[in-house]
Amino acid sequence: MRANMPDAQQALADYDEARADYMKFLSMAPPDDKAVNAAMVAMDEAHTRFKQAMGDHDAPTHLRPL
């Protein structure tokens, strides 16, 4: 099992960007609930792509219920 490093690195970059958005939207007064939820979904998707790129073929297809 070989890791696909460019895909894994892109997934990590996407995760970091989504996490920054999540923190920004969460810190708003009042928090933007739709944007917070969208950022959480983006973090989950990036996490799943990272696991798959690293060779985890049993990675969940989703982490949070919609």
Distance bins in CASP14 RR format, pairs under 12 A and 6 or more apart:
PFRMAT RR
TARGET T0000
AUTHOR 0000-0000-0000
RMODE 2
METHOD distances of the structure
MODEL  1
1 52 0 0 0 0 0 1 0 0 0 0 0
1 53 0 0 0 0 0 1 0 0 0 0 0
1 54 0 0 0 0 1 0 0 0 0 0 0
1 55 1 0 1 0 0 0 0 0 0 0 0
1 56 0 0 0 0 1 0 0 0 0 0 0
1 57 0 0 0 0 1 0 0 0 0 0 0
1 58 0 0 0 0 0 1 0 0 0 0 0
2 8 0 0 0 0 0 1 0 0 0 0 0
2 53 0 0 0 0 0 1 0 0 0 0 0
2 54 0 0 0 0 1 0 0 0 0 0 0
2 55 1 0 0 1 0 0 0 0 0 0 0
3 9 0 0 0 0 0 1 0 0 0 0 0
3 11 0 0 0 0 0 1 0 0 0 0 0
3 12 0 0 0 0 0 1 0 0 0 0 0
3 50 0 0 0 0 1 0 0 0 0 0 0
3 51 0 0 0 0 0 1 0 0 0 0 0
3 52 0 0 0 0 0 1 0 0 0 0 0
3 53 1 0 0 1 0 0 0 0 0 0 0
3 54 1 0 1 0 0 0 0 0 0 0 0
3 55 1 0 0 1 0 0 0 0 0 0 0
3 56 0 0 0 0 1 0 0 0 0 0 0
4 10 0 0 0 0 1 0 0 0 0 0 0
4 11 0 0 0 0 1 0 0 0 0 0 0
4 49 0 0 0 0 1 0 0 0 0 0 0
4 50 0 0 0 0 0 1 0 0 0 0 0
4 51 0 0 0 0 0 1 0 0 0 0 0
4 52 0 0 0 0 1 0 0 0 0 0 0
4 53 1 0 1 0 0 0 0 0 0 0 0
4 54 1 0 0 1 0 0 0 0 0 0 0
4 55 1 0 0 1 0 0 0 0 0 0 0
4 56 0 0 0 0 0 1 0 0 0 0 0
5 11 0 0 0 0 0 1 0 0 0 0 0
5 12 0 0 0 0 0 1 0 0 0 0 0
5 50 0 0 0 0 0 1 0 0 0 0 0
5 53 1 0 0 1 0 0 0 0 0 0 0
5 54 0 0 0 0 1 0 0 0 0 0 0
5 55 0 0 0 0 0 1 0 0 0 0 0
6 12 0 0 0 0 0 1 0 0 0 0 0
6 13 0 0 0 0 0 1 0 0 0 0 0
6 49 0 0 0 0 0 1 0 0 0 0 0
6 50 0 0 0 0 0 1 0 0 0 0 0
6 53 0 0 0 0 1 0 0 0 0 0 0
7 13 0 0 0 0 0 1 0 0 0 0 0
7 14 0 0 0 0 0 1 0 0 0 0 0
7 46 0 0 0 0 0 1 0 0 0 0 0
7 48 0 0 0 0 0 1 0 0 0 0 0
7 49 1 0 0 1 0 0 0 0 0 0 0
7 50 0 0 0 0 1 0 0 0 0 0 0
7 51 0 0 0 0 0 1 0 0 0 0 0
7 52 0 0 0 0 1 0 0 0 0 0 0
7 53 1 1 0 0 0 0 0 0 0 0 0
7 54 0 0 0 0 1 0 0 0 0 0 0
7 55 0 0 0 0 0 1 0 0 0 0 0
8 14 0 0 0 0 0 1 0 0 0 0 0
8 15 0 0 0 0 0 1 0 0 0 0 0
8 46 0 0 0 0 0 1 0 0 0 0 0
8 47 0 0 0 0 0 1 0 0 0 0 0
8 48 0 0 0 0 0 1 0 0 0 0 0
8 49 0 0 0 0 1 0 0 0 0 0 0
8 50 1 0 1 0 0 0 0 0 0 0 0
8 51 0 0 0 0 1 0 0 0 0 0 0
8 52 0 0 0 0 1 0 0 0 0 0 0
8 53 1 1 0 0 0 0 0 0 0 0 0
8 54 1 0 1 0 0 0 0 0 0 0 0
8 55 0 0 0 0 1 0 0 0 0 0 0
8 56 0 0 0 0 0 1 0 0 0 0 0
8 59 0 0 0 0 0 1 0 0 0 0 0
9 15 0 0 0 0 0 1 0 0 0 0 0
9 16 0 0 0 0 0 1 0 0 0 0 0
9 46 0 0 0 0 0 1 0 0 0 0 0
9 49 0 0 0 0 0 1 0 0 0 0 0
9 50 0 0 0 0 1 0 0 0 0 0 0
9 53 0 0 0 0 1 0 0 0 0 0 0
9 54 0 0 0 0 0 1 0 0 0 0 0
10 16 0 0 0 0 0 1 0 0 0 0 0
10 17 0 0 0 0 0 1 0 0 0 0 0
10 46 0 0 0 0 1 0 0 0 0 0 0
10 49 1 0 0 1 0 0 0 0 0 0 0
10 50 0 0 0 0 1 0 0 0 0 0 0
10 53 0 0 0 0 1 0 0 0 0 0 0
11 17 0 0 0 0 0 1 0 0 0 0 0
11 18 0 0 0 0 0 1 0 0 0 0 0
11 42 0 0 0 0 0 1 0 0 0 0 0
11 43 0 0 0 0 0 1 0 0 0 0 0
11 44 0 0 0 0 0 1 0 0 0 0 0
11 45 0 0 0 0 1 0 0 0 0 0 0
11 46 1 0 1 0 0 0 0 0 0 0 0
11 47 1 0 0 1 0 0 0 0 0 0 0
11 48 0 0 0 0 1 0 0 0 0 0 0
11 49 1 0 1 0 0 0 0 0 0 0 0
11 50 1 1 0 0 0 0 0 0 0 0 0
11 51 0 0 0 0 1 0 0 0 0 0 0
11 52 0 0 0 0 1 0 0 0 0 0 0
11 53 1 0 1 0 0 0 0 0 0 0 0
11 54 0 0 0 0 1 0 0 0 0 0 0
11 55 0 0 0 0 0 1 0 0 0 0 0
11 56 0 0 0 0 0 1 0 0 0 0 0
11 59 0 0 0 0 0 1 0 0 0 0 0
12 18 0 0 0 0 0 1 0 0 0 0 0
12 19 0 0 0 0 0 1 0 0 0 0 0
12 43 0 0 0 0 0 1 0 0 0 0 0
12 46 1 0 0 1 0 0 0 0 0 0 0
12 47 0 0 0 0 1 0 0 0 0 0 0
12 49 0 0 0 0 1 0 0 0 0 0 0
12 50 1 0 0 1 0 0 0 0 0 0 0
12 51 0 0 0 0 0 1 0 0 0 0 0
12 53 0 0 0 0 1 0 0 0 0 0 0
12 54 0 0 0 0 0 1 0 0 0 0 0
13 19 0 0 0 0 0 1 0 0 0 0 0
13 20 0 0 0 0 0 1 0 0 0 0 0
13 42 0 0 0 0 0 1 0 0 0 0 0
13 46 0 0 0 0 1 0 0 0 0 0 0
13 49 0 0 0 0 0 1 0 0 0 0 0
13 50 0 0 0 0 0 1 0 0 0 0 0
14 20 0 0 0 0 0 1 0 0 0 0 0
14 21 0 0 0 0 0 1 0 0 0 0 0
14 39 0 0 0 0 0 1 0 0 0 0 0
14 41 0 0 0 0 0 1 0 0 0 0 0
14 42 1 0 0 1 0 0 0 0 0 0 0
14 43 0 0 0 0 1 0 0 0 0 0 0
14 44 0 0 0 0 0 1 0 0 0 0 0
14 45 1 0 0 1 0 0 0 0 0 0 0
14 46 1 0 1 0 0 0 0 0 0 0 0
14 47 0 0 0 0 1 0 0 0 0 0 0
14 48 0 0 0 0 0 1 0 0 0 0 0
14 49 1 0 0 1 0 0 0 0 0 0 0
14 50 0 0 0 0 1 0 0 0 0 0 0
14 53 0 0 0 0 0 1 0 0 0 0 0
15 21 0 0 0 0 0 1 0 0 0 0 0
15 22 0 0 0 0 0 1 0 0 0 0 0
15 39 0 0 0 0 0 1 0 0 0 0 0
15 40 0 0 0 0 0 1 0 0 0 0 0
15 41 0 0 0 0 0 1 0 0 0 0 0
15 42 0 0 0 0 1 0 0 0 0 0 0
15 43 1 0 1 0 0 0 0 0 0 0 0
15 44 0 0 0 0 1 0 0 0 0 0 0
15 45 0 0 0 0 1 0 0 0 0 0 0
15 46 1 1 0 0 0 0 0 0 0 0 0
15 47 1 0 0 1 0 0 0 0 0 0 0
15 48 0 0 0 0 0 1 0 0 0 0 0
15 49 0 0 0 0 1 0 0 0 0 0 0
15 50 1 0 0 1 0 0 0 0 0 0 0
15 51 0 0 0 0 0 1 0 0 0 0 0
15 53 0 0 0 0 0 1 0 0 0 0 0
16 22 0 0 0 0 0 1 0 0 0 0 0
16 23 0 0 0 0 0 1 0 0 0 0 0
16 39 0 0 0 0 0 1 0 0 0 0 0
16 42 0 0 0 0 0 1 0 0 0 0 0
16 43 0 0 0 0 1 0 0 0 0 0 0
16 46 0 0 0 0 1 0 0 0 0 0 0
16 47 0 0 0 0 0 1 0 0 0 0 0
16 50 0 0 0 0 0 1 0 0 0 0 0
17 23 0 0 0 0 0 1 0 0 0 0 0
17 24 0 0 0 0 0 1 0 0 0 0 0
17 39 0 0 0 0 1 0 0 0 0 0 0
17 42 1 0 0 1 0 0 0 0 0 0 0
17 43 0 0 0 0 1 0 0 0 0 0 0
17 45 0 0 0 0 0 1 0 0 0 0 0
17 46 0 0 0 0 1 0 0 0 0 0 0
18 24 0 0 0 0 0 1 0 0 0 0 0
18 25 0 0 0 0 0 1 0 0 0 0 0
18 35 0 0 0 0 0 1 0 0 0 0 0
18 36 0 0 0 0 0 1 0 0 0 0 0
18 37 0 0 0 0 0 1 0 0 0 0 0
18 38 0 0 0 0 1 0 0 0 0 0 0
18 39 1 0 1 0 0 0 0 0 0 0 0
18 40 0 0 0 0 1 0 0 0 0 0 0
18 41 0 0 0 0 1 0 0 0 0 0 0
18 42 1 1 0 0 0 0 0 0 0 0 0
18 43 1 0 1 0 0 0 0 0 0 0 0
18 44 0 0 0 0 1 0 0 0 0 0 0
18 45 0 0 0 0 1 0 0 0 0 0 0
18 46 1 0 1 0 0 0 0 0 0 0 0
18 47 0 0 0 0 1 0 0 0 0 0 0
18 49 0 0 0 0 0 1 0 0 0 0 0
18 50 0 0 0 0 0 1 0 0 0 0 0
19 25 0 0 0 0 0 1 0 0 0 0 0
19 26 0 0 0 0 0 1 0 0 0 0 0
19 36 0 0 0 0 0 1 0 0 0 0 0
19 39 1 0 0 1 0 0 0 0 0 0 0
19 40 0 0 0 0 1 0 0 0 0 0 0
19 42 0 0 0 0 1 0 0 0 0 0 0
19 43 1 0 1 0 0 0 0 0 0 0 0
19 44 0 0 0 0 0 1 0 0 0 0 0
19 46 0 0 0 0 1 0 0 0 0 0 0
19 47 0 0 0 0 0 1 0 0 0 0 0
20 26 0 0 0 0 0 1 0 0 0 0 0
20 27 0 0 0 0 0 1 0 0 0 0 0
20 39 0 0 0 0 1 0 0 0 0 0 0
20 42 0 0 0 0 0 1 0 0 0 0 0
20 43 0 0 0 0 0 1 0 0 0 0 0
21 27 0 0 0 0 0 1 0 0 0 0 0
21 28 0 0 0 0 0 1 0 0 0 0 0
21 32 0 0 0 0 0 1 0 0 0 0 0
21 35 1 0 0 1 0 0 0 0 0 0 0
21 36 0 0 0 0 1 0 0 0 0 0 0
21 37 0 0 0 0 0 1 0 0 0 0 0
21 38 0 0 0 0 1 0 0 0 0 0 0
21 39 1 0 1 0 0 0 0 0 0 0 0
21 40 0 0 0 0 1 0 0 0 0 0 0
21 41 0 0 0 0 0 1 0 0 0 0 0
21 42 1 0 0 1 0 0 0 0 0 0 0
21 43 0 0 0 0 1 0 0 0 0 0 0
21 46 0 0 0 0 0 1 0 0 0 0 0
22 28 0 0 0 0 0 1 0 0 0 0 0
22 31 0 0 0 0 0 1 0 0 0 0 0
22 32 0 0 0 0 0 1 0 0 0 0 0
22 33 0 0 0 0 0 1 0 0 0 0 0
22 35 0 0 0 0 1 0 0 0 0 0 0
22 36 1 0 0 1 0 0 0 0 0 0 0
22 37 0 0 0 0 1 0 0 0 0 0 0
22 38 0 0 0 0 1 0 0 0 0 0 0
22 39 1 1 0 0 0 0 0 0 0 0 0
22 40 1 0 0 1 0 0 0 0 0 0 0
22 41 0 0 0 0 1 0 0 0 0 0 0
22 42 0 0 0 0 1 0 0 0 0 0 0
22 43 1 0 0 1 0 0 0 0 0 0 0
22 44 0 0 0 0 0 1 0 0 0 0 0
22 46 0 0 0 0 0 1 0 0 0 0 0
23 31 0 0 0 0 0 1 0 0 0 0 0
23 35 0 0 0 0 0 1 0 0 0 0 0
23 36 0 0 0 0 1 0 0 0 0 0 0
23 39 0 0 0 0 1 0 0 0 0 0 0
23 40 0 0 0 0 0 1 0 0 0 0 0
23 43 0 0 0 0 0 1 0 0 0 0 0
24 31 0 0 0 0 1 0 0 0 0 0 0
24 32 0 0 0 0 1 0 0 0 0 0 0
24 35 0 0 0 0 1 0 0 0 0 0 0
24 36 0 0 0 0 1 0 0 0 0 0 0
24 39 0 0 0 0 1 0 0 0 0 0 0
25 31 1 0 0 1 0 0 0 0 0 0 0
25 32 1 0 1 0 0 0 0 0 0 0 0
25 33 0 0 0 0 1 0 0 0 0 0 0
25 34 0 0 0 0 1 0 0 0 0 0 0
25 35 1 0 1 0 0 0 0 0 0 0 0
25 36 1 0 1 0 0 0 0 0 0 0 0
25 37 0 0 0 0 1 0 0 0 0 0 0
25 38 0 0 0 0 1 0 0 0 0 0 0
25 39 1 0 1 0 0 0 0 0 0 0 0
25 40 0 0 0 0 1 0 0 0 0 0 0
25 42 0 0 0 0 0 1 0 0 0 0 0
25 43 0 0 0 0 0 1 0 0 0 0 0
26 32 0 0 0 0 1 0 0 0 0 0 0
26 33 0 0 0 0 1 0 0 0 0 0 0
26 35 0 0 0 0 1 0 0 0 0 0 0
26 36 1 0 1 0 0 0 0 0 0 0 0
26 37 0 0 0 0 0 1 0 0 0 0 0
26 38 0 0 0 0 0 1 0 0 0 0 0
26 39 0 0 0 0 1 0 0 0 0 0 0
26 40 0 0 0 0 1 0 0 0 0 0 0
26 43 0 0 0 0 0 1 0 0 0 0 0
27 35 0 0 0 0 0 1 0 0 0 0 0
27 36 0 0 0 0 1 0 0 0 0 0 0
27 39 0 0 0 0 0 1 0 0 0 0 0
28 34 0 0 0 0 0 1 0 0 0 0 0
28 35 0 0 0 0 1 0 0 0 0 0 0
28 36 0 0 0 0 1 0 0 0 0 0 0
28 39 0 0 0 0 0 1 0 0 0 0 0
30 36 0 0 0 0 0 1 0 0 0 0 0
31 37 0 0 0 0 0 1 0 0 0 0 0
31 39 0 0 0 0 0 1 0 0 0 0 0
31 40 0 0 0 0 0 1 0 0 0 0 0
32 38 0 0 0 0 1 0 0 0 0 0 0
32 39 0 0 0 0 1 0 0 0 0 0 0
33 39 0 0 0 0 0 1 0 0 0 0 0
33 40 0 0 0 0 0 1 0 0 0 0 0
34 40 0 0 0 0 0 1 0 0 0 0 0
34 41 0 0 0 0 0 1 0 0 0 0 0
35 41 0 0 0 0 0 1 0 0 0 0 0
35 42 0 0 0 0 0 1 0 0 0 0 0
36 42 0 0 0 0 0 1 0 0 0 0 0
36 43 0 0 0 0 0 1 0 0 0 0 0
36 64 0 0 0 0 0 1 0 0 0 0 0
37 43 0 0 0 0 0 1 0 0 0 0 0
37 44 0 0 0 0 0 1 0 0 0 0 0
37 64 0 0 0 0 1 0 0 0 0 0 0
37 65 0 0 0 0 0 1 0 0 0 0 0
37 66 0 0 0 0 1 0 0 0 0 0 0
38 44 0 0 0 0 0 1 0 0 0 0 0
38 45 0 0 0 0 0 1 0 0 0 0 0
38 64 0 0 0 0 0 1 0 0 0 0 0
38 66 0 0 0 0 0 1 0 0 0 0 0
39 45 0 0 0 0 0 1 0 0 0 0 0
39 46 0 0 0 0 0 1 0 0 0 0 0
39 64 0 0 0 0 0 1 0 0 0 0 0
40 46 0 0 0 0 0 1 0 0 0 0 0
40 47 0 0 0 0 0 1 0 0 0 0 0
40 62 0 0 0 0 0 1 0 0 0 0 0
40 63 0 0 0 0 1 0 0 0 0 0 0
40 64 1 0 0 1 0 0 0 0 0 0 0
40 65 0 0 0 0 0 1 0 0 0 0 0
40 66 0 0 0 0 0 1 0 0 0 0 0
41 47 0 0 0 0 0 1 0 0 0 0 0
41 48 0 0 0 0 0 1 0 0 0 0 0
41 62 0 0 0 0 1 0 0 0 0 0 0
41 63 0 0 0 0 1 0 0 0 0 0 0
41 64 1 0 0 1 0 0 0 0 0 0 0
41 65 0 0 0 0 0 1 0 0 0 0 0
41 66 1 0 0 1 0 0 0 0 0 0 0
42 48 0 0 0 0 0 1 0 0 0 0 0
42 49 0 0 0 0 0 1 0 0 0 0 0
42 63 0 0 0 0 0 1 0 0 0 0 0
42 64 0 0 0 0 0 1 0 0 0 0 0
43 49 0 0 0 0 0 1 0 0 0 0 0
43 50 0 0 0 0 0 1 0 0 0 0 0
43 62 0 0 0 0 0 1 0 0 0 0 0
43 63 0 0 0 0 1 0 0 0 0 0 0
43 64 0 0 0 0 1 0 0 0 0 0 0
44 50 0 0 0 0 0 1 0 0 0 0 0
44 51 0 0 0 0 0 1 0 0 0 0 0
44 59 0 0 0 0 0 1 0 0 0 0 0
44 60 0 0 0 0 1 0 0 0 0 0 0
44 61 0 0 0 0 0 1 0 0 0 0 0
44 62 1 0 0 1 0 0 0 0 0 0 0
44 63 1 0 1 0 0 0 0 0 0 0 0
44 64 1 0 1 0 0 0 0 0 0 0 0
44 65 0 0 0 0 0 1 0 0 0 0 0
44 66 0 0 0 0 0 1 0 0 0 0 0
45 51 0 0 0 0 0 1 0 0 0 0 0
45 52 0 0 0 0 0 1 0 0 0 0 0
45 59 0 0 0 0 0 1 0 0 0 0 0
45 60 0 0 0 0 0 1 0 0 0 0 0
45 61 0 0 0 0 1 0 0 0 0 0 0
45 62 0 0 0 0 1 0 0 0 0 0 0
45 63 0 0 0 0 1 0 0 0 0 0 0
45 64 0 0 0 0 1 0 0 0 0 0 0
45 66 0 0 0 0 0 1 0 0 0 0 0
46 52 0 0 0 0 0 1 0 0 0 0 0
46 53 0 0 0 0 0 1 0 0 0 0 0
46 59 0 0 0 0 0 1 0 0 0 0 0
46 63 0 0 0 0 0 1 0 0 0 0 0
47 53 0 0 0 0 0 1 0 0 0 0 0
47 54 0 0 0 0 0 1 0 0 0 0 0
47 56 0 0 0 0 0 1 0 0 0 0 0
47 59 0 0 0 0 1 0 0 0 0 0 0
47 60 0 0 0 0 1 0 0 0 0 0 0
47 61 0 0 0 0 0 1 0 0 0 0 0
47 62 0 0 0 0 0 1 0 0 0 0 0
47 63 1 0 0 1 0 0 0 0 0 0 0
47 64 0 0 0 0 0 1 0 0 0 0 0
48 54 0 0 0 0 0 1 0 0 0 0 0
48 55 0 0 0 0 0 1 0 0 0 0 0
48 56 0 0 0 0 1 0 0 0 0 0 0
48 57 0 0 0 0 0 1 0 0 0 0 0
48 58 0 0 0 0 0 1 0 0 0 0 0
48 59 1 0 1 0 0 0 0 0 0 0 0
48 60 1 0 0 1 0 0 0 0 0 0 0
48 61 1 0 0 1 0 0 0 0 0 0 0
48 62 1 0 0 1 0 0 0 0 0 0 0
48 63 1 0 0 1 0 0 0 0 0 0 0
48 64 0 0 0 0 0 1 0 0 0 0 0
49 55 0 0 0 0 0 1 0 0 0 0 0
49 56 0 0 0 0 0 1 0 0 0 0 0
49 59 0 0 0 0 1 0 0 0 0 0 0
49 60 0 0 0 0 0 1 0 0 0 0 0
49 61 0 0 0 0 0 1 0 0 0 0 0
49 62 0 0 0 0 0 1 0 0 0 0 0
49 63 0 0 0 0 0 1 0 0 0 0 0
50 56 0 0 0 0 1 0 0 0 0 0 0
50 59 0 0 0 0 1 0 0 0 0 0 0
50 63 0 0 0 0 0 1 0 0 0 0 0
51 57 0 0 0 0 1 0 0 0 0 0 0
51 58 0 0 0 0 1 0 0 0 0 0 0
51 59 1 1 0 0 0 0 0 0 0 0 0
51 60 0 0 0 0 1 0 0 0 0 0 0
51 61 0 0 0 0 0 1 0 0 0 0 0
51 63 0 0 0 0 0 1 0 0 0 0 0
52 58 0 0 0 0 1 0 0 0 0 0 0
52 59 1 0 1 0 0 0 0 0 0 0 0
52 60 0 0 0 0 1 0 0 0 0 0 0
52 61 0 0 0 0 1 0 0 0 0 0 0
53 59 0 0 0 0 1 0 0 0 0 0 0
END
